[in-house]
Amino acid sequence: MQHYPHYPTRRILNLNGFWEFAWLGDADWDAVTPGGFCPESSMAVPGVIDTLPEYTQRRGVGMLRKLLPGDFESGERLRLKIGGMGLFGRIWFDGKHIGDCQLPYSGVSYEVTVDDDGPHELVIAFDNRFDEERVPLFRPNYDFYGYGGIYRSVGLHRLTAHAIERAHVTPLDLETGLVRLAIVLDGDVSATCHYKVAFDGGEPLGLEGTPENGRIEVELRVPNPRVWSPDDPQLHVVEVSIDGDCIRERFGLRTIETRGQEILLNGAPIELRGFNRHEAHPELGPAQTASLMLTDLQWLKRMNCNFVRCVHYPHSEAFFDLCDEMGVLVWTESLGWGNKADELANETFMRLQEEQTRTMVRNGHNHPCIIVWGFLNEAESHTERALPLYRTLTSAIREEDGSRLVSYASNRGTADLCFDLVDIISLNTYPGWIGPVDWDTPSDEAIAPHVNALIEKFSGDSPFADKPLIFSEIGACGLYGCHDLARTQWTEEYQADYMVEAARVVLENLRTCGLTLWQFHDTRSYGPSGQVRSKPRGINNAGVLDEYRRPKLACRAVGEYYGTRTDTD
């Protein structure tokens, strides 16, 4: 499949494959330099060390080196694009430090100026240690494993004077095909530019414009417009050319908005039904293959899902490309999990949260599948100290893209102080599993009283009664292959009963309009900690598939229930 954005005329060096690798262990970053690099083995890129037998449960610094061709010209501008890495990264080109990465999982890029003739050398060092100062966005208490390595594709782009970075398309009118095209330029962009725009391979239209803040914006009509929807995911392609550089971007014509308690897709109410999904696999970690991503989406479609919440960090743009093609709606969110008030008020944490959230929105702008921008899962949004950051992030998202909905998943109930900032109220709760729980009530019988009482608090005289309400997390664990006629805790039977009852109670309440069950597949957590008592095998076992994508009983049970629902229920 073709990934987007695509640069058909640009010379791009695909750097995926095997790189020279050296393990530096518990190194002091002040002493980490590319000089004297001594490779001890090879490592795949994309890839992470944590899934390799020699480095299991080891945390430290790894260094990767790639020798490059020598045909670059002195003074030539290059742009290094990394689809995602973690937990911390530092990059050198020909021994010169060109940047650090403090945004785990985010797609980032760095400009390089070639100083002399080749051969050339690219070195990337990564660190999977927890470090509050160096990696404030990822903390050791997060309930998902933090991997070290380069998670996604790496490419080196050779740039022209008027390089095109992106071409963002925002639908304005579905019937006429009117869109706003924002061309984001990189390089010498002060003078008037002559450029061409073509839709779907048609005749190019010659235009001119003067960039403002590195952008040219224009409103155009897409010929023969087709509306994108989950049932009929029609897609368009726009091609923009300027002075020898060319970009192709794929987009869809669709709208997403709210009306009172409803979410409207293309003007019609929709009920969101799906799961939470991590980018994880025992042998790959977050370095997902195209085959695995396709398999996951086929399972979701088979379970009659129309929605997936991608947790708790930005996921691969390639996954969103597939969601665009297959008609699966997406909630995507920036990195954050259970963050305390002290973190939320920390100046560095706030700056990096805004940076990664803006980056997420810019990277994902053209995916019609994305309907919700999210952030800061289960943080202390019930505290006054959280308010400044929540205001900053919601404002930043709307400044970057006002065409989608904004939300965050909260486990604070009516104590939450930030719900007025978002479009959708999204609640996380685990009655009968995490809490509330007691010895006398079977887990599935605890769901309805708790969920209905919680819903009631956001109805009637509630200040948020006129906002859509969804349950962004609810679920329970089941161990793959564990069965019992008594349907006891940890069995597949127990989990299936819980999941179906949770879906029924949430979706059959007229106040709600969506649900993402926790979770799609089992995921690795942490082994050597006391918290593992609640996670047999060091795994979060709440998936309806196990970590290898083997289905549990809940997979079929939930799929059958979802199949009975329609958007008008």
Sequence and secondary structure as in RCSB ss.txt:
>XXXX:A:sequence
MQHYPHYPTRRILNLNGFWEFAWLGDADWDAVTPGGFCPESSMAVPGVIDTLPEYTQRRGVGMLRKLLPGDFESG
ERLRLKIGGMGLFGRIWFDGKHIGDCQLPYSGVSYEVTVDDDGPHELVIAFDNRFDEERVPLFRPNYDFYGYGGI
YRSVGLHRLTAHAIERAHVTPLDLETGLVRLAIVLDGDVSATCHYKVAFDGGEPLGLEGTPENGRIEVELRVPNP
RVWSPDDPQLHVVEVSIDGDCIRERFGLRTIETRGQEILLNGAPIELRGFNRHEAHPELGPAQTASLMLTDLQWL
KRMNCNFVRCVHYPHSEAFFDLCDEMGVLVWTESLGWGNKADELANETFMRLQEEQTRTMVRNGHNHPCIIVWGF
LNEAESHTERALPLYRTLTSAIREEDGSRLVSYASNRGTADLCFDLVDIISLNTYPGWIGPVDWDTPSDEAIAPH
VNALIEKFSGDSPFADKPLIFSEIGACGLYGCHDLARTQWTEEYQADYMVEAARVVLENLRTCGLTLWQFHDTRS
YGPSGQVRSKPRGINNAGVLDEYRRPKLACRAVGEYYGTRTDTD
>XXXX:A:secstr
   SSB SSS EEE  EEEEEEEEES  GGG  STT    EEEEESEEGGGSGGGTT  SEEEEEEEE S   TT
 EEEEEES EESEEEEEETTEEEEEE STT  EEEEEE  S S EEEEEEEE S  TTT TT  TT SS    EE
 S EEEEE  TEEEEEEEEEEEETTTTEEEEEEEEEES SS EEEEEEETT   EEEEE  BTTEEEEEEE SS 
 BB SSSB  EEEEEEETTEEEEEEE B  EEEETTEEEETTEE  EEEEEE    TTTTT   HHHHHHHHHHH
HHTT  EEEE SS   HHHHHHHHHHT EEEEE S BS  HHHHT HHHHHHHHHHHHHHHHHHTT TTEEEEE 
 BT  TTSGGGHHHHHHHHHHHHHH SSSEE  EESSGGG S GGGSSSEEEE BTTTTBS  SSS HHHHHHHH
HHHHHHTTSTT TTTTS EEEEE    B TT   TT  TBSHHHHHHHHHHHHHHHHTSTTEEEEEES SB EE 
 SSSGGGGGSGGGEE   SB TT  B HHHHHHHHHHTT  TT 
